[in-house]
Amino acid sequence: MNESQISVRYAKALFQSALEQQLLDKVYADMEVLSSTCKLEEFQYMLVVPTLQPSQKIKVMGHIFEKHLSKISISMINLVVKNRRETYLPGIARYFRDLYRKEKGVRSATLVTAM
């Protein structure tokens, strides 16, 4: 299974769950936080380091995100780490944001000016 399919499946499952629980806006904000956190070099290293067991990564991520993310987002992150798919977290967050924008009818545009 390629990277995009894995990210899409997790993002769709999270989106559907958030939609059912009426937590879509909160989870969208959570994915923004996750996305910005995934850009940090130390966090990226923690995701790929092979010496950390999934249980240790879950504990570390719990300390990082416990005050900033909702329970549904933390549960998804724990599931992803438990299944050893933590390197896909940035893609999951990005695709979730795409699904959210599509649901809300938000479109992106590029503005080109003469100056």
A tleap script that builds the chain and sets N, CA, C and O, in Angstrom:
source leaprc.protein.ff14SB
mol = sequence {
  NMET ASN GLU SER GLN ILE SER VAL ARG TYR
  ALA LYS ALA LEU PHE GLN SER ALA LEU GLU
  GLN GLN LEU LEU ASP LYS VAL TYR ALA ASP
  MET GLU VAL LEU SER SER THR CYS LYS LEU
  GLU GLU PHE GLN TYR MET LEU VAL VAL PRO
  THR LEU GLN PRO SER GLN LYS ILE LYS VAL
  MET GLY HIE ILE PHE GLU LYS HIE LEU SER
  LYS ILE SER ILE SER MET ILE ASN LEU VAL
  VAL LYS ASN ARG ARG GLU THR TYR LEU PRO
  GLY ILE ALA ARG TYR PHE ARG ASP LEU TYR
  ARG LYS GLU LYS GLY VAL ARG SER ALA THR
  LEU VAL THR ALA CMET
}
set mol.1.N position { 0.856 -1.172 0.000 }
set mol.1.CA position { 0.000 0.000 0.000 }
set mol.1.C position { 0.901 1.233 0.000 }
set mol.1.O position { 1.847 1.314 0.783 }
set mol.2.N position { 0.613 2.171 -0.859 }
set mol.2.CA position { 1.476 3.340 -0.913 }
set mol.2.C position { 1.098 4.364 0.153 }
set mol.2.O position { 0.054 4.272 0.799 }
set mol.3.N position { 1.988 5.344 0.312 }
set mol.3.CA position { 1.844 6.323 1.389 }
set mol.3.C position { 0.534 7.094 1.326 }
set mol.3.O position { -0.108 7.316 2.352 }
set mol.4.N position { 0.140 7.498 0.140 }
set mol.4.CA position { -1.062 8.314 0.040 }
set mol.4.C position { -2.314 7.535 0.442 }
set mol.4.O position { -3.216 8.098 1.062 }
set mol.5.N position { -2.377 6.266 0.101 }
set mol.5.CA position { -3.547 5.466 0.468 }
set mol.5.C position { -3.655 5.301 1.983 }
set mol.5.O position { -4.752 5.343 2.540 }
set mol.6.N position { -2.527 5.114 2.638 }
set mol.6.CA position { -2.528 4.955 4.090 }
set mol.6.C position { -3.010 6.247 4.753 }
set mol.6.O position { -3.870 6.217 5.633 }
set mol.7.N position { -2.458 7.364 4.329 }
set mol.7.CA position { -2.850 8.656 4.890 }
set mol.7.C position { -4.319 8.941 4.639 }
set mol.7.O position { -5.023 9.429 5.523 }
set mol.8.N position { -4.781 8.637 3.440 }
set mol.8.CA position { -6.180 8.895 3.072 }
set mol.8.C position { -7.121 8.074 3.933 }
set mol.8.O position { -8.134 8.593 4.403 }
set mol.9.N position { -6.814 6.826 4.147 }
set mol.9.CA position { -7.707 5.963 4.944 }
set mol.9.C position { -7.837 6.446 6.383 }
set mol.9.O position { -8.943 6.525 6.919 }
set mol.10.N position { -6.722 6.764 7.000 }
set mol.10.CA position { -6.781 7.270 8.374 }
set mol.10.C position { -7.505 8.608 8.434 }
set mol.10.O position { -8.317 8.835 9.331 }
set mol.11.N position { -7.217 9.495 7.486 }
set mol.11.CA position { -7.855 10.813 7.480 }
set mol.11.C position { -9.358 10.692 7.267 }
set mol.11.O position { -10.131 11.384 7.929 }
set mol.12.N position { -9.779 9.829 6.360 }
set mol.12.CA position { -11.215 9.639 6.113 }
set mol.12.C position { -11.916 9.080 7.341 }
set mol.12.O position { -13.020 9.507 7.678 }
set mol.13.N position { -11.277 8.129 8.009 }
set mol.13.CA position { -11.873 7.548 9.213 }
set mol.13.C position { -12.005 8.598 10.314 }
set mol.13.O position { -13.032 8.665 10.990 }
set mol.14.N position { -10.977 9.409 10.493 }
set mol.14.CA position { -11.031 10.474 11.491 }
set mol.14.C position { -12.091 11.506 11.120 }
set mol.14.O position { -12.837 11.972 11.981 }
set mol.15.N position { -12.157 11.856 9.856 }
set mol.15.CA position { -13.147 12.831 9.392 }
set mol.15.C position { -14.561 12.326 9.656 }
set mol.15.O position { -15.400 13.065 10.172 }
set mol.16.N position { -14.824 11.086 9.307 }
set mol.16.CA position { -16.158 10.513 9.507 }
set mol.16.C position { -16.516 10.471 10.991 }
set mol.16.O position { -17.640 10.797 11.371 }
set mol.17.N position { -15.576 10.077 11.813 }
set mol.17.CA position { -15.818 10.019 13.252 }
set mol.17.C position { -16.069 11.417 13.825 }
set mol.17.O position { -16.968 11.599 14.646 }
set mol.18.N position { -15.283 12.396 13.397 }
set mol.18.CA position { -15.472 13.773 13.871 }
set mol.18.C position { -16.810 14.340 13.401 }
set mol.18.O position { -17.467 15.081 14.132 }
set mol.19.N position { -17.204 13.993 12.196 }
set mol.19.CA position { -18.476 14.458 11.653 }
set mol.19.C position { -19.640 13.885 12.460 }
set mol.19.O position { -20.584 14.603 12.790 }
set mol.20.N position { -19.574 12.602 12.774 }
set mol.20.CA position { -20.629 11.946 13.549 }
set mol.20.C position { -20.739 12.521 14.958 }
set mol.20.O position { -21.836 12.642 15.503 }
set mol.21.N position { -19.590 12.877 15.545 }
set mol.21.CA position { -19.578 13.400 16.907 }
set mol.21.C position { -19.700 14.926 16.944 }
set mol.21.O position { -19.634 15.526 18.017 }
set mol.22.N position { -19.875 15.547 15.790 }
set mol.22.CA position { -20.006 16.997 15.655 }
set mol.22.C position { -18.809 17.731 16.257 }
set mol.22.O position { -18.960 18.733 16.955 }
set mol.23.N position { -17.622 17.209 15.971 }
set mol.23.CA position { -16.377 17.794 16.459 }
set mol.23.C position { -15.473 18.222 15.306 }
set mol.23.O position { -14.259 18.337 15.470 }
set mol.24.N position { -16.061 18.451 14.159 }
set mol.24.CA position { -15.284 18.708 12.951 }
set mol.24.C position { -14.376 19.932 13.096 }
set mol.24.O position { -13.205 19.875 12.722 }
set mol.25.N position { -14.898 21.028 13.629 }
set mol.25.CA position { -14.092 22.244 13.769 }
set mol.25.C position { -12.939 22.041 14.756 }
set mol.25.O position { -11.825 22.508 14.519 }
set mol.26.N position { -13.207 21.351 15.850 }
set mol.26.CA position { -12.167 21.097 16.850 }
set mol.26.C position { -11.073 20.205 16.279 }
set mol.26.O position { -9.888 20.465 16.489 }
set mol.27.N position { -11.454 19.165 15.566 }
set mol.27.CA position { -10.461 18.246 15.001 }
set mol.27.C position { -9.664 18.944 13.902 }
set mol.27.O position { -8.475 18.674 13.729 }
set mol.28.N position { -10.315 19.839 13.159 }
set mol.28.CA position { -9.586 20.616 12.154 }
set mol.28.C position { -8.493 21.451 12.829 }
set mol.28.O position { -7.363 21.505 12.344 }
set mol.29.N position { -8.821 22.084 13.920 }
set mol.29.CA position { -7.827 22.863 14.671 }
set mol.29.C position { -6.720 21.949 15.196 }
set mol.29.O position { -5.547 22.323 15.208 }
set mol.30.N position { -7.102 20.753 15.626 }
set mol.30.CA position { -6.113 19.773 16.091 }
set mol.30.C position { -5.151 19.385 14.974 }
set mol.30.O position { -3.948 19.254 15.202 }
set mol.31.N position { -5.674 19.204 13.778 }
set mol.31.CA position { -4.830 18.820 12.647 }
set mol.31.C position { -3.894 19.955 12.242 }
set mol.31.O position { -2.798 19.707 11.740 }
set mol.32.N position { -4.317 21.184 12.455 }
set mol.32.CA position { -3.430 22.331 12.222 }
set mol.32.C position { -2.259 22.287 13.204 }
set mol.32.O position { -1.111 22.510 12.823 }
set mol.33.N position { -2.561 21.998 14.468 }
set mol.33.CA position { -1.516 21.888 15.493 }
set mol.33.C position { -0.586 20.724 15.166 }
set mol.33.O position { 0.635 20.864 15.234 }
set mol.34.N position { -1.161 19.577 14.811 }
set mol.34.CA position { -0.355 18.406 14.476 }
set mol.34.C position { 0.545 18.690 13.279 }
set mol.34.O position { 1.719 18.321 13.277 }
set mol.35.N position { -0.001 19.338 12.277 }
set mol.35.CA position { 0.767 19.649 11.083 }
set mol.35.C position { 1.957 20.549 11.401 }
set mol.35.O position { 3.066 20.310 10.922 }
set mol.36.N position { 1.729 21.573 12.198 }
set mol.36.CA position { 2.834 22.478 12.542 }
set mol.36.C position { 3.856 21.778 13.442 }
set mol.36.O position { 5.052 22.057 13.353 }
set mol.37.N position { 3.398 20.878 14.300 }
set mol.37.CA position { 4.311 20.128 15.156 }
set mol.37.C position { 5.161 19.166 14.326 }
set mol.37.O position { 6.342 18.971 14.612 }
set mol.38.N position { 4.563 18.572 13.310 }
set mol.38.CA position { 5.291 17.625 12.454 }
set mol.38.C position { 6.399 18.298 11.664 }
set mol.38.O position { 7.276 17.614 11.137 }
set mol.39.N position { 6.380 19.605 11.571 }
set mol.39.CA position { 7.435 20.331 10.855 }
set mol.39.C position { 8.682 20.537 11.707 }
set mol.39.O position { 9.735 20.904 11.185 }
set mol.40.N position { 8.572 20.306 13.010 }
set mol.40.CA position { 9.714 20.468 13.909 }
set mol.40.C position { 10.696 19.311 13.720 }
set mol.40.O position { 10.305 18.145 13.676 }
set mol.41.N position { 11.955 19.655 13.612 }
set mol.41.CA position { 12.991 18.658 13.337 }
set mol.41.C position { 13.065 17.588 14.423 }
set mol.41.O position { 13.224 16.409 14.109 }
set mol.42.N position { 12.952 17.973 15.688 }
set mol.42.CA position { 13.023 17.017 16.794 }
set mol.42.C position { 11.850 16.040 16.760 }
set mol.42.O position { 12.005 14.852 17.041 }
set mol.43.N position { 10.679 16.561 16.410 }
set mol.43.CA position { 9.495 15.704 16.337 }
set mol.43.C position { 9.631 14.719 15.177 }
set mol.43.O position { 9.296 13.543 15.322 }
set mol.44.N position { 10.113 15.182 14.041 }
set mol.44.CA position { 10.328 14.302 12.893 }
set mol.44.C position { 11.296 13.186 13.247 }
set mol.44.O position { 11.091 12.035 12.861 }
set mol.45.N position { 12.350 13.524 13.982 }
set mol.45.CA position { 13.321 12.511 14.392 }
set mol.45.C position { 12.665 11.477 15.300 }
set mol.45.O position { 12.894 10.276 15.154 }
set mol.46.N position { 11.845 11.954 16.243 }
set mol.46.CA position { 11.175 11.029 17.158 }
set mol.46.C position { 10.267 10.052 16.401 }
set mol.46.O position { 10.119 8.899 16.806 }
set mol.47.N position { 9.660 10.515 15.303 }
set mol.47.CA position { 8.776 9.648 14.528 }
set mol.47.C position { 9.523 8.500 13.859 }
set mol.47.O position { 8.995 7.395 13.741 }
set mol.48.N position { 10.750 8.762 13.423 }
set mol.48.CA position { 11.462 7.751 12.631 }
set mol.48.C position { 12.504 6.963 13.401 }
set mol.48.O position { 13.026 5.975 12.885 }
set mol.49.N position { 12.821 7.370 14.622 }
set mol.49.CA position { 13.862 6.673 15.374 }
set mol.49.C position { 13.400 5.244 15.684 }
set mol.49.O position { 12.348 5.047 16.291 }
set mol.50.N position { 14.189 4.255 15.265 }
set mol.50.CA position { 13.764 2.860 15.435 }
set mol.50.C position { 13.930 2.308 16.848 }
set mol.50.O position { 13.358 1.265 17.166 }
set mol.51.N position { 14.700 2.981 17.701 }
set mol.51.CA position { 14.939 2.457 19.042 }
set mol.51.C position { 13.788 2.720 20.002 }
set mol.51.O position { 13.700 2.072 21.045 }
set mol.52.N position { 12.907 3.652 19.673 }
set mol.52.CA position { 11.742 3.910 20.516 }
set mol.52.C position { 10.618 2.938 20.165 }
set mol.52.O position { 10.241 2.799 19.001 }
set mol.53.N position { 10.103 2.286 21.166 }
set mol.53.CA position { 8.969 1.382 20.980 }
set mol.53.C position { 7.688 2.212 20.819 }
set mol.53.O position { 7.625 3.352 21.279 }
set mol.54.N position { 6.667 1.639 20.164 }
set mol.54.CA position { 5.405 2.374 20.016 }
set mol.54.C position { 4.829 2.858 21.344 }
set mol.54.O position { 4.281 3.959 21.412 }
set mol.55.N position { 4.945 2.059 22.391 }
set mol.55.CA position { 4.412 2.483 23.688 }
set mol.55.C position { 5.145 3.714 24.213 }
set mol.55.O position { 4.534 4.580 24.840 }
set mol.56.N position { 6.436 3.794 23.962 }
set mol.56.CA position { 7.201 4.965 24.379 }
set mol.56.C position { 6.815 6.186 23.556 }
set mol.56.O position { 6.711 7.290 24.091 }
set mol.57.N position { 6.603 5.992 22.260 }
set mol.57.CA position { 6.191 7.108 21.395 }
set mol.57.C position { 4.814 7.612 21.790 }
set mol.57.O position { 4.569 8.818 21.774 }
set mol.58.N position { 3.907 6.702 22.146 }
set mol.58.CA position { 2.567 7.100 22.586 }
set mol.58.C position { 2.662 7.936 23.863 }
set mol.58.O position { 1.958 8.935 24.014 }
set mol.59.N position { 3.523 7.525 24.762 }
set mol.59.CA position { 3.696 8.262 26.013 }
set mol.59.C position { 4.261 9.654 25.743 }
set mol.59.O position { 3.783 10.634 26.314 }
set mol.60.N position { 5.268 9.754 24.885 }
set mol.60.CA position { 5.872 11.044 24.556 }
set mol.60.C position { 4.846 11.946 23.878 }
set mol.60.O position { 4.723 13.119 24.231 }
set mol.61.N position { 4.110 11.409 22.909 }
set mol.61.CA position { 3.105 12.212 22.208 }
set mol.61.C position { 1.971 12.623 23.145 }
set mol.61.O position { 1.390 13.699 22.999 }
set mol.62.N position { 1.668 11.760 24.100 }
set mol.62.CA position { 0.655 12.119 25.093 }
set mol.62.C position { 1.066 13.347 25.883 }
set mol.62.O position { 0.254 14.238 26.132 }
set mol.63.N position { 2.338 13.388 26.276 }
set mol.63.CA position { 2.840 14.552 27.007 }
set mol.63.C position { 2.859 15.802 26.129 }
set mol.63.O position { 2.605 16.906 26.611 }
set mol.64.N position { 3.157 15.630 24.859 }
set mol.64.CA position { 3.224 16.775 23.946 }
set mol.64.C position { 1.829 17.341 23.685 }
set mol.64.O position { 1.627 18.555 23.724 }
set mol.65.N position { 0.869 16.456 23.418 }
set mol.65.CA position { -0.426 16.893 22.907 }
set mol.65.C position { -1.571 16.909 23.913 }
set mol.65.O position { -2.646 17.402 23.572 }
set mol.66.N position { -1.406 16.404 25.119 }
set mol.66.CA position { -2.530 16.239 26.039 }
set mol.66.C position { -3.305 17.525 26.322 }
set mol.66.O position { -4.520 17.476 26.516 }
set mol.67.N position { -2.638 18.659 26.351 }
set mol.67.CA position { -3.319 19.921 26.657 }
set mol.67.C position { -3.764 20.661 25.410 }
set mol.67.O position { -4.469 21.666 25.506 }
set mol.68.N position { -3.359 20.174 24.228 }
set mol.68.CA position { -3.612 20.918 22.998 }
set mol.68.C position { -4.605 20.254 22.048 }
set mol.68.O position { -5.199 20.929 21.207 }
set mol.69.N position { -4.790 18.951 22.170 }
set mol.69.CA position { -5.650 18.231 21.229 }
set mol.69.C position { -6.834 17.593 21.939 }
set mol.69.O position { -6.788 17.326 23.140 }
set mol.70.N position { -7.893 17.354 21.176 }
set mol.70.CA position { -9.080 16.680 21.713 }
set mol.70.C position { -8.820 15.182 21.851 }
set mol.70.O position { -7.861 14.649 21.292 }
set mol.71.N position { -9.673 14.529 22.591 }
set mol.71.CA position { -9.523 13.088 22.827 }
set mol.71.C position { -9.586 12.279 21.533 }
set mol.71.O position { -8.857 11.299 21.378 }
set mol.72.N position { -10.443 12.679 20.613 }
set mol.72.CA position { -10.590 11.941 19.362 }
set mol.72.C position { -9.294 12.009 18.535 }
set mol.72.O position { -8.897 11.024 17.911 }
set mol.73.N position { -8.651 13.167 18.537 }
set mol.73.CA position { -7.400 13.319 17.798 }
set mol.73.C position { -6.276 12.533 18.458 }
set mol.73.O position { -5.470 11.900 17.776 }
set mol.74.N position { -6.225 12.572 19.770 }
set mol.74.CA position { -5.201 11.809 20.494 }
set mol.74.C position { -5.403 10.310 20.283 }
set mol.74.O position { -4.432 9.568 20.137 }
set mol.75.N position { -6.655 9.865 20.267 }
set mol.75.CA position { -6.938 8.448 20.017 }
set mol.75.C position { -6.467 8.028 18.630 }
set mol.75.O position { -5.917 6.939 18.462 }
set mol.76.N position { -6.680 8.886 17.640 }
set mol.76.CA position { -6.227 8.578 16.284 }
set mol.76.C position { -4.706 8.496 16.238 }
set mol.76.O position { -4.150 7.583 15.628 }
set mol.77.N position { -4.033 9.446 16.879 }
set mol.77.CA position { -2.568 9.438 16.895 }
set mol.77.C position { -2.057 8.172 17.572 }
set mol.77.O position { -1.118 7.544 17.084 }
set mol.78.N position { -2.667 7.794 18.688 }
set mol.78.CA position { -2.264 6.569 19.386 }
set mol.78.C position { -2.455 5.338 18.513 }
set mol.78.O position { -1.607 4.446 18.506 }
set mol.79.N position { -3.556 5.282 17.780 }
set mol.79.CA position { -3.808 4.153 16.884 }
set mol.79.C position { -2.766 4.096 15.771 }
set mol.79.O position { -2.257 3.025 15.442 }
set mol.80.N position { -2.458 5.241 15.203 }
set mol.80.CA position { -1.468 5.305 14.127 }
set mol.80.C position { -0.106 4.841 14.635 }
set mol.80.O position { 0.580 4.075 13.957 }
set mol.81.N position { 0.288 5.296 15.813 }
set mol.81.CA position { 1.579 4.900 16.379 }
set mol.81.C position { 1.582 3.417 16.728 }
set mol.81.O position { 2.565 2.718 16.481 }
set mol.82.N position { 0.492 2.943 17.297 }
set mol.82.CA position { 0.389 1.532 17.657 }
set mol.82.C position { 0.540 0.638 16.428 }
set mol.82.O position { 1.122 -0.444 16.510 }
set mol.83.N position { 0.016 1.091 15.291 }
set mol.83.CA position { 0.124 0.336 14.040 }
set mol.83.C position { 1.415 0.627 13.280 }
set mol.83.O position { 1.588 0.204 12.137 }
set mol.84.N position { 2.314 1.354 13.933 }
set mol.84.CA position { 3.627 1.702 13.371 }
set mol.84.C position { 3.511 2.473 12.054 }
set mol.84.O position { 4.248 2.211 11.103 }
set mol.85.N position { 2.586 3.415 12.011 }
set mol.85.CA position { 2.367 4.259 10.834 }
set mol.85.C position { 2.619 5.727 11.148 }
set mol.85.O position { 2.125 6.609 10.445 }
set mol.86.N position { 3.390 5.993 12.208 }
set mol.86.CA position { 3.570 7.373 12.667 }
set mol.86.C position { 4.227 8.293 11.639 }
set mol.86.O position { 4.051 9.510 11.705 }
set mol.87.N position { 4.968 7.743 10.706 }
set mol.87.CA position { 5.583 8.587 9.677 }
set mol.87.C position { 4.537 9.181 8.736 }
set mol.87.O position { 4.842 10.103 7.978 }
set mol.88.N position { 3.317 8.666 8.775 }
set mol.88.CA position { 2.242 9.161 7.919 }
set mol.88.C position { 1.420 10.265 8.573 }
set mol.88.O position { 0.491 10.780 7.951 }
set mol.89.N position { 1.732 10.639 9.799 }
set mol.89.CA position { 0.954 11.675 10.497 }
set mol.89.C position { 0.872 12.995 9.727 }
set mol.89.O position { -0.213 13.573 9.659 }
set mol.90.N position { 1.963 13.499 9.145 }
set mol.90.CA position { 1.822 14.751 8.378 }
set mol.90.C position { 0.849 14.611 7.200 }
set mol.90.O position { 0.074 15.528 6.928 }
set mol.91.N position { 0.884 13.491 6.514 }
set mol.91.CA position { -0.033 13.258 5.394 }
set mol.91.C position { -1.475 13.122 5.851 }
set mol.91.O position { -2.390 13.589 5.173 }
set mol.92.N position { -1.681 12.492 6.984 }
set mol.92.CA position { -3.027 12.343 7.537 }
set mol.92.C position { -3.596 13.721 7.872 }
set mol.92.O position { -4.740 14.026 7.534 }
set mol.93.N position { -2.798 14.541 8.532 }
set mol.93.CA position { -3.248 15.892 8.897 }
set mol.93.C position { -3.556 16.711 7.645 }
set mol.93.O position { -4.563 17.417 7.597 }
set mol.94.N position { -2.704 16.620 6.646 }
set mol.94.CA position { -2.898 17.383 5.403 }
set mol.94.C position { -4.171 16.931 4.687 }
set mol.94.O position { -4.953 17.768 4.234 }
set mol.95.N position { -4.384 15.636 4.580 }
set mol.95.CA position { -5.569 15.154 3.873 }
set mol.95.C position { -6.840 15.456 4.661 }
set mol.95.O position { -7.875 15.750 4.063 }
set mol.96.N position { -6.781 15.390 5.993 }
set mol.96.CA position { -7.948 15.748 6.802 }
set mol.96.C position { -8.330 17.197 6.548 }
set mol.96.O position { -9.510 17.514 6.393 }
set mol.97.N position { -7.338 18.076 6.504 }
set mol.97.CA position { -7.618 19.486 6.240 }
set mol.97.C position { -8.263 19.662 4.872 }
set mol.97.O position { -9.158 20.492 4.709 }
set mol.98.N position { -7.813 18.882 3.883 }
set mol.98.CA position { -8.425 18.937 2.552 }
set mol.98.C position { -9.890 18.504 2.600 }
set mol.98.O position { -10.745 19.141 1.984 }
set mol.99.N position { -10.183 17.423 3.329 }
set mol.99.CA position { -11.558 16.943 3.472 }
set mol.99.C position { -12.429 17.985 4.172 }
set mol.99.O position { -13.575 18.209 3.782 }
set mol.100.N position { -11.883 18.611 5.193 }
set mol.100.CA position { -12.623 19.637 5.939 }
set mol.100.C position { -12.964 20.809 5.030 }
set mol.100.O position { -14.102 21.279 5.014 }
set mol.101.N position { -11.989 21.275 4.284 }
set mol.101.CA position { -12.216 22.419 3.394 }
set mol.101.C position { -13.245 22.086 2.326 }
set mol.101.O position { -14.066 22.929 1.963 }
set mol.102.N position { -13.203 20.874 1.829 }
set mol.102.CA position { -14.184 20.446 0.825 }
set mol.102.C position { -15.582 20.407 1.444 }
set mol.102.O position { -16.547 20.845 0.818 }
set mol.103.N position { -15.694 19.898 2.642 }
set mol.103.CA position { -16.980 19.823 3.347 }
set mol.103.C position { -17.557 21.217 3.603 }
set mol.103.O position { -18.761 21.434 3.469 }
set mol.104.N position { -16.694 22.143 3.968 }
set mol.104.CA position { -17.137 23.499 4.300 }
set mol.104.C position { -17.243 24.398 3.075 }
set mol.104.O position { -17.708 25.534 3.180 }
set mol.105.N position { -16.822 23.910 1.925 }
set mol.105.CA position { -16.906 24.697 0.702 }
set mol.105.C position { -15.829 25.760 0.582 }
set mol.105.O position { -16.009 26.751 -0.125 }
set mol.106.N position { -14.721 25.562 1.263 }
set mol.106.CA position { -13.609 26.514 1.220 }
set mol.106.C position { -12.732 26.178 0.019 }
set mol.106.O position { -12.317 25.034 -0.168 }
set mol.107.N position { -12.462 27.188 -0.777 }
set mol.107.CA position { -11.607 26.992 -1.951 }
set mol.107.C position { -10.379 27.859 -1.816 }
set mol.107.O position { -10.423 28.919 -1.191 }
set mol.108.N position { -9.287 27.414 -2.396 }
set mol.108.CA position { -8.081 28.223 -2.376 }
set mol.108.C position { -7.966 28.953 -3.699 }
set mol.108.O position { -8.443 28.493 -4.736 }
set mol.109.N position { -7.325 30.095 -3.632 }
set mol.109.CA position { -7.166 30.914 -4.836 }
set mol.109.C position { -5.768 31.527 -4.810 }
set mol.109.O position { -5.163 31.701 -3.752 }
set mol.110.N position { -5.282 31.842 -5.985 }
set mol.110.CA position { -4.005 32.513 -6.120 }
set mol.110.C position { -4.249 33.888 -6.701 }
set mol.110.O position { -4.920 34.028 -7.724 }
set mol.111.N position { -3.712 34.889 -6.057 }
set mol.111.CA position { -3.886 36.253 -6.493 }
set mol.111.C position { -2.590 36.736 -7.125 }
set mol.111.O position { -1.534 36.687 -6.494 }
set mol.112.N position { -2.664 37.199 -8.359 }
set mol.112.CA position { -1.508 37.720 -9.059 }
set mol.112.C position { -1.747 39.191 -9.322 }
set mol.112.O position { -2.771 39.573 -9.890 }
set mol.113.N position { -0.796 40.019 -8.906 }
set mol.113.CA position { -0.920 41.458 -9.127 }
set mol.113.C position { 0.249 41.971 -9.954 }
set mol.113.O position { 1.254 41.280 -10.125 }
set mol.114.N position { 0.108 43.178 -10.460 }
set mol.114.CA position { 1.167 43.785 -11.269 }
set mol.114.C position { 2.344 44.226 -10.420 }
set mol.114.O position { 3.460 44.304 -10.934 }
set mol.115.N position { 2.148 44.509 -9.177 }
set mol.115.CA position { 3.223 44.991 -8.305 }
set mol.115.C position { 3.876 43.860 -7.569 }
set mol.115.O position { 4.803 44.084 -6.790 }
savepdb mol mol.pdb
quit
